[in-house]
Amino acid sequence: MAFTGYGQTTVLKNNDATSPLHLLKPAYITPYGETKQADVKAVLDKVYHYLDTVTPYQLIAKPGGQAINNLANVNANSVFADGDFRLISYEWGVTYTGMLEAGAATGDSKFTDYTVNRLSYIGNAVAAFKTYLKTSPQSATPVKSVIAPEALDDAGSMAAAMIKAVKTGAVKADLRPIIDNYINYILTKQFRLADGTLARNRPHPNTLWLDDMYMSLPALVQMGTLTGDVKYFDEAVKQYQLFSKRMFNPERGLFMHGWVQHMDPHPQFHWARANGWAILTTIELLDALPEDHAGRAVLLEILKKHAAGLAQRQDATGLWHQLLDRNDSYLETSATAIYAYCFARAIDKGWLDAKAYGPAALLAWNAVSTRVNDKGQVEGTCVGTGMGFDPAFYYYRPVNNYAAHGYGPVLLAGAEIYRMLQQHPFIINDSAVQVPK
């Protein structure tokens, strides 16, 4: 403030008597109170254009790289054309689902087409390779994990995405045999503990991985919606409870990453992305279970405790730390995107209070959006991570723009934040973001 008179200028200080100091603009690191649908769509578009360019769906012959336009000609020398990411992986199952959600939320068919086109091509390729293997059963193929899955990572995420794609009515291949094969693997071939819990024998015998909730249960409930058979819903809820009773810490509101039978005492490492897989599983189950299913009460109870535990640990930047309860571990993108999606989805479905969680979801999305670069790459994503029992293992996991785990979550988050801005618009009240209802 300045006063001019008699040829002199006096500069007055901003103080409590001269200025409304509470309206001074803070030096936010992450954009605050500026979330607009058009900006969300722009981020989604950038991610789409990058991925559409770097994930071609074409079989080629090696050596030489000639395109195989007639799938009846596939053989042991047939491979997918090179791209930045694999078309068949649990990470890309999340990406296919994210593209479907982005298409449904924005009305832009290019996102839906991304998934429909690639899954249709994969379905036709699998059928062609199955025919080829009848005469050359020992041959290697680029669709081995589809024809003969060997882990939940091979099966669950892709199966869930395929079922969701089939529901669009646009898929131009018969994916049902592939879906049935994936579900059969989950139900009958995956190793289990004595009480039936889906488990692994690494890094120690009789080990539970929190990741495996997502790698199996969403596929089961989606199979329930596809077939109408309640047994799939019941098995998914049973597994959810078996995992949660061992791995959810209700006092902290967090899940531990790994559980090993007979380990005593049992260290708890609350890895961010594994907690993301857990809350994403909760949301997937609540989305698919019938409204009158008895398992919904348990899911809603854990969702509320888990969301509260996560919200308490959100960083001022809007991101979450690699180890959720260790603020000197780095800030990680993929987990933050999953939390943004799950908070927004739960708000839009009425499972979480918009007033309590809406601002956290918006801040999380704003933070994620700053980590999508001009090329459409997602930065700051932790690479694939096994299980550890010391902090250094998690602290020093690399981050990489080609970590496929970041792309599906960003698409999911953008899609649901886009919806939330329609259903639960925010206001600025005394400089703070508020979501009134």
C-alpha positions in Angstrom: 0.0 0.0 0.0 1.4 3.4 -0.9 0.4 7.1 0.0 1.5 9.9 -2.3 1.5 13.6 -1.2 3.7 16.7 -1.4 6.0 15.0 -3.8 6.8 12.1 -1.5 5.7 8.4 -1.6 5.3 6.5 1.6 5.2 2.6 1.4 3.1 1.2 4.1 3.7 -2.3 5.4 1.2 -5.1 5.1 0.2 -5.7 8.7 -2.9 -6.7 10.6 -4.2 -3.1 10.6 -3.7 -2.4 6.9 -4.4 -5.8 5.1 -6.5 -8.9 5.4 -3.5 -11.1 5.9 -5.6 -14.3 5.8 -6.2 -13.6 2.1 -2.5 -13.5 1.2 -1.7 -16.0 -1.5 0.3 -19.0 -0.1 3.3 -20.3 -2.0 1.8 -23.7 -2.8 4.0 -26.3 -4.4 1.1 -28.1 -6.0 -1.7 -26.1 -7.7 -4.4 -25.5 -5.1 -8.1 -24.8 -5.8 -7.6 -24.8 -9.5 -9.0 -28.2 -10.6 -11.1 -27.8 -13.8 -12.7 -30.5 -16.0 -11.0 -29.1 -19.1 -7.6 -29.4 -17.4 -8.3 -33.0 -16.3 -9.3 -33.9 -19.8 -6.1 -32.3 -21.2 -4.0 -34.6 -18.9 -6.0 -37.7 -20.0 -5.5 -36.7 -23.6 -1.8 -36.4 -23.2 -1.5 -39.8 -21.6 -3.7 -41.3 -24.3 -1.8 -39.9 -27.2 1.5 -41.1 -25.8 0.2 -44.6 -25.1 -1.6 -44.9 -28.4 1.7 -44.1 -30.2 4.0 -46.4 -28.2 1.7 -49.5 -27.8 1.1 -50.8 -31.4 -1.0 -53.9 -31.6 0.5 -55.9 -34.5 2.1 -59.2 -34.8 5.3 -59.3 -36.9 7.6 -62.0 -38.2 11.2 -62.2 -37.0 13.7 -61.6 -38.3 12.7 -58.8 -40.6 9.7 -57.4 -38.9 7.2 -57.9 -41.6 3.6 -57.4 -40.5 1.5 -60.5 -40.2 -1.9 -59.4 -41.6 -3.4 -62.9 -41.7 -3.3 -64.4 -38.2 -3.7 -67.9 -39.7 0.0 -67.5 -40.6 1.4 -67.2 -37.0 4.2 -69.5 -35.9 7.1 -69.7 -33.5 8.7 -66.7 -35.2 5.7 -64.4 -34.6 6.1 -61.7 -32.0 4.3 -58.4 -31.1 5.8 -55.3 -32.7 8.0 -53.4 -30.3 6.5 -50.7 -28.1 7.3 -49.0 -24.8 5.0 -51.3 -22.8 3.8 -54.9 -23.0 0.2 -55.4 -24.2 -0.4 -58.3 -21.9 0.5 -57.7 -18.2 -1.3 -57.0 -15.0 -0.2 -53.4 -15.3 -1.8 -53.1 -18.7 -4.9 -54.7 -17.4 -5.2 -51.7 -15.1 -4.5 -49.4 -18.1 -7.2 -51.1 -20.2 -9.7 -50.5 -17.4 -8.5 -47.0 -17.0 -9.1 -46.3 -20.6 -12.6 -47.7 -20.4 -13.3 -45.4 -17.4 -11.9 -42.4 -19.1 -14.1 -43.1 -22.1 -17.2 -43.5 -20.0 -16.5 -40.4 -17.9 -15.6 -38.0 -20.7 -17.7 -39.4 -23.5 -14.6 -39.5 -25.7 -14.7 -42.8 -27.6 -10.9 -42.8 -28.3 -10.2 -44.0 -24.8 -12.7 -46.9 -25.1 -11.4 -47.8 -28.6 -7.9 -48.1 -27.2 -9.0 -51.0 -25.0 -11.5 -52.5 -27.3 -9.1 -52.6 -30.3 -6.2 -54.1 -28.4 -8.2 -56.7 -26.5 -10.0 -57.7 -29.7 -6.6 -58.2 -31.4 -5.2 -60.1 -28.5 -8.3 -62.4 -28.5 -8.0 -63.2 -32.2 -4.2 -63.7 -31.8 -4.7 -66.1 -28.9 -7.2 -68.1 -31.0 -4.7 -68.3 -33.9 -1.8 -69.4 -31.6 -4.0 -72.1 -30.1 -4.6 -73.5 -33.5 -0.9 -73.3 -34.3 0.0 -75.1 -31.0 -2.1 -78.1 -31.9 0.6 -79.1 -34.5 3.6 -77.5 -32.7 2.8 -77.9 -29.0 6.4 -77.1 -27.8 6.7 -73.8 -29.6 7.1 -70.5 -27.7 4.4 -67.9 -28.3 4.0 -64.2 -27.2 0.6 -65.2 -25.6 1.9 -67.9 -23.3 0.7 -66.1 -20.2 -2.8 -66.0 -21.6 -3.0 -69.6 -22.7 -1.1 -71.0 -19.7 -1.1 -68.5 -16.8 1.4 -69.3 -14.1 0.6 -66.7 -11.5 -2.2 -64.4 -10.3 -0.2 -61.6 -12.0 -0.9 -63.3 -15.3 -4.6 -63.7 -14.7 -6.7 -61.4 -12.6 -6.1 -57.9 -13.9 -6.4 -58.9 -17.5 -9.5 -61.0 -16.8 -11.2 -58.1 -15.1 -10.4 -55.7 -18.0 -11.6 -58.2 -20.6 -14.9 -58.7 -18.8 -15.4 -54.9 -18.6 -14.5 -54.6 -22.3 -17.0 -57.3 -23.3 -19.7 -55.4 -21.5 -19.2 -52.5 -23.9 -20.5 -54.7 -26.7 -17.8 -53.5 -29.0 -15.2 -56.2 -28.7 -14.8 -58.0 -32.0 -13.3 -61.3 -30.7 -14.6 -64.1 -28.5 -12.9 -63.4 -25.2 -15.0 -65.8 -23.2 -12.6 -68.8 -23.5 -9.7 -66.6 -22.3 -11.8 -65.2 -19.4 -12.8 -68.7 -18.4 -9.2 -69.9 -18.5 -8.1 -67.0 -16.3 -10.8 -67.6 -13.8 -10.1 -71.3 -13.7 -6.5 -70.6 -12.9 -7.5 -68.3 -10.0 -10.0 -70.8 -8.6 -8.2 -74.1 -9.1 -4.5 -73.7 -9.8 -3.1 -70.9 -7.7 -1.3 -72.1 -4.5 -3.3 -71.6 -1.3 -2.8 -71.8 2.5 -4.5 -74.6 4.4 -7.6 -72.3 5.0 -7.9 -71.6 1.3 -6.3 -68.2 1.2 -4.6 -67.4 -2.2 -0.9 -67.4 -1.5 2.7 -67.8 -2.9 5.7 -69.8 -1.8 8.1 -66.8 -2.3 10.1 -65.2 -0.8 9.2 -67.7 1.9 6.8 -70.7 2.0 3.2 -69.7 2.8 3.4 -66.0 2.0 0.6 -63.6 1.4 1.2 -60.6 -1.0 -1.2 -57.7 -0.5 -0.9 -57.1 -4.3 -2.7 -60.5 -4.9 -6.0 -59.1 -3.6 -6.1 -57.0 -6.8 -4.6 -59.7 -9.0 -7.6 -62.0 -8.3 -10.6 -60.6 -6.5 -11.8 -58.0 -9.0 -11.8 -60.7 -11.7 -13.9 -62.9 -9.6 -16.6 -60.3 -8.9 -16.6 -59.3 -12.5 -17.2 -62.9 -13.4 -20.1 -62.8 -11.0 -21.6 -59.9 -12.9 -21.0 -61.6 -16.2 -22.5 -65.0 -15.3 -24.9 -64.0 -12.5 -23.4 -66.9 -10.4 -23.2 -65.8 -6.7 -20.4 -68.2 -6.0 -17.9 -65.7 -7.5 -19.1 -63.0 -5.2 -18.9 -65.3 -2.2 -15.4 -66.4 -3.0 -14.2 -62.9 -3.5 -15.6 -61.7 -0.2 -14.2 -64.8 1.6 -10.7 -64.1 0.2 -11.0 -60.4 1.1 -11.7 -61.3 4.7 -8.9 -63.9 4.8 -6.4 -61.3 3.6 -7.7 -58.5 5.8 -7.6 -60.4 9.1 -3.9 -61.1 8.6 -2.8 -57.9 6.9 -5.0 -55.0 7.9 -3.9 -53.0 10.9 -7.1 -51.3 12.2 -5.2 -49.1 14.7 -3.1 -47.6 11.9 -5.7 -47.9 9.2 -3.1 -49.4 6.9 -2.3 -52.8 5.3 1.1 -54.4 5.5 2.7 -55.4 2.3 3.5 -59.0 3.0 2.6 -61.7 5.6 4.6 -64.9 6.2 3.2 -67.8 8.1 5.1 -68.5 11.4 7.1 -65.3 11.1 7.4 -63.9 14.7 7.5 -61.1 15.4 6.1 -59.9 12.1 7.5 -56.6 10.7 5.0 -54.3 9.0 6.0 -52.3 6.0 3.2 -50.2 4.7 4.2 -49.9 1.0 2.1 -47.3 -0.7 1.3 -49.1 -4.0 0.3 -52.3 -2.2 -2.1 -50.3 -0.1 -3.3 -48.9 -3.4 -4.0 -52.4 -4.7 -5.9 -53.1 -1.5 -8.2 -50.0 -1.5 -8.7 -50.4 -5.3 -9.8 -54.0 -4.6 -12.3 -52.8 -2.0 -13.7 -50.3 -4.5 -13.9 -52.9 -7.3 -15.8 -55.3 -5.0 -18.2 -52.7 -3.8 -18.8 -51.6 -7.4 -19.7 -55.2 -8.5 -21.3 -56.9 -5.5 -25.1 -57.0 -5.4 -26.6 -54.4 -3.0 -28.0 -57.1 -0.8 -24.8 -59.1 -0.5 -23.9 -59.7 3.1 -20.2 -59.0 2.4 -20.8 -55.3 1.7 -20.8 -54.4 5.4 -17.3 -55.7 6.0 -16.0 -54.0 2.9 -17.5 -50.6 3.9 -16.1 -50.9 7.4 -12.6 -51.5 6.1 -12.9 -48.9 3.4 -13.7 -46.2 5.9 -10.9 -47.2 8.3 -8.4 -47.5 5.4 -9.4 -44.2 3.8 -9.0 -42.5 7.2 -5.5 -44.0 7.7 -4.5 -42.9 4.2 -5.9 -39.4 4.5 -3.9 -38.8 7.7 -0.7 -39.5 5.9 -1.1 -37.4 2.8 1.8 -35.1 2.2 1.5 -31.3 1.9 2.3 -31.7 -1.8 -0.8 -33.9 -2.2 1.3 -37.0 -2.8 1.9 -40.0 -0.6 5.2 -41.4 0.5 6.7 -44.7 -0.7 6.4 -46.1 2.8 3.2 -44.4 4.1 4.3 -43.9 7.7 7.9 -42.8 6.9 7.9 -39.3 5.7 11.6 -39.4 4.7 10.8 -42.0 2.0 10.2 -40.5 -1.5 6.9 -39.3 -2.8 5.4 -41.8 -5.2 3.0 -41.2 -8.1 1.2 -44.5 -8.9 -0.1 -44.9 -5.3 -1.2 -41.3 -5.1 -3.2 -41.8 -8.4 -4.9 -44.9 -7.0 -5.9 -43.1 -3.8 -7.2 -40.1 -5.8 -9.3 -42.5 -7.9 -10.6 -44.5 -4.9 -11.5 -41.5 -2.8 -13.3 -39.9 -5.7 -15.1 -43.1 -6.7 -16.2 -43.7 -3.1 -17.5 -40.1 -2.8 -19.4 -40.4 -6.1 -20.9 -43.7 -5.0 -21.8 -42.4 -1.5 -19.5 -44.6 0.5 -17.2 -41.8 1.8 -18.2 -38.3 2.9 -17.5 -35.7 0.1 -16.9 -33.0 2.7 -14.2 -35.1 4.4 -12.4 -36.6 1.5 -13.2 -34.4 -1.5 -10.4 -31.9 -0.9 -7.9 -34.7 -0.4 -8.9 -36.3 -3.7 -8.6 -33.0 -5.6 -5.2 -32.2 -4.0 -4.0 -35.7 -4.9 -5.1 -35.3 -8.5 -3.5 -31.9 -8.8 -0.3 -33.4 -7.6 -0.5 -36.4 -10.0 -1.2 -34.0 -12.9 2.1 -32.2 -12.2 3.9 -35.6 -12.8 2.5 -36.1 -16.3 5.1 -34.6 -18.6 4.6 -32.9 -22.0 5.1 -36.2 -23.8 2.3 -37.8 -21.7 4.7 -39.9 -19.7 4.0 -40.5 -16.0 7.0 -39.6 -13.8 7.8 -40.6 -10.3 6.4 -44.2 -10.4 8.2 -46.9 -8.4 9.2 -49.9 -10.6 8.0 -53.4 -9.9 8.6 -54.4 -6.4 8.9 -57.7 -4.6 8.6 -58.1 -0.8 11.2 -56.9 1.7 11.6 -56.9 5.5 13.9 -53.9 5.9 13.3 -50.2 5.1 16.2 -49.8 2.7 14.5 -52.2 0.3 11.6 -49.9 -0.2 13.4 -46.6 0.2 15.7 -47.3 -2.7 13.4 -48.8 -5.2 14.0 -47.0 -8.5 11.4 -44.8 -10.2 11.1 -44.7 -14.0 8.9 -43.2 -16.7 8.6 -46.7 -18.2 7.2 -48.2 -15.0 3.9 -49.4 -16.4 2.3 -49.3 -13.0 1.7 -45.6 -13.3 -0.4 -45.3 -16.4 -3.6 -47.1 -15.5 -3.9 -45.4 -12.1 -3.5 -41.9 -13.7 -6.3 -42.7 -16.2 -8.5 -44.0 -13.5 -7.9 -41.0 -11.3 -8.5 -38.5 -14.1 -11.7 -40.2 -15.1 -13.2 -40.3 -11.6 -12.0 -36.7 -10.7 -13.7 -35.6 -13.9 -17.0 -37.2 -12.7 -16.5 -35.8 -9.2 -16.2 -32.3 -10.4 -19.6 -32.8 -12.1 -21.3 -34.5 -9.1 -19.6 -32.7 -6.2 -18.3 -29.3 -7.4 -16.0 -27.6 -5.0 -16.0 -24.1 -3.7 -13.3 -21.8 -2.2 -14.3 -20.7 1.3 -11.9 -18.4 3.1 -9.1 -19.6 0.7 -9.7 -23.3 1.4 -11.1 -25.9 -1.0 -14.4 -27.2 0.3 -16.7 -29.9 -1.2 -20.1 -29.0 0.3 -22.0 -32.1 -0.6 
